[in-house]
Amino acid sequence: MEESEVKLRERVTKIEADLENEIAQREKLGQLVDDMRDIVIEIKHMREDLKAINDKVNTLEEKPAKRWESIIAGIIGAIAGSIGAAFISFITGG
């Protein structure tokens, strides 16, 4: 075999090894892309769940305020009714 053929075979062998390494790296990269895609999907689901939880918390936070407003409205209504009744009783001489 000639020296040029030996060098050519060595170069082809090295290129084949490099190509196998590149293919292995691409497969790893493909798996990494798939894993990242799964992570992104999971994060989207988590954001949806977090939004639902946030909405529930906001609803629960509003309930005491609404109850407090109802109590205050009831107290004001009772006071106004008492004053009105006392005023009508005073006018009618009762």
Order of alpha helices (4+ residues) and beta strands (2+ residues): alpha
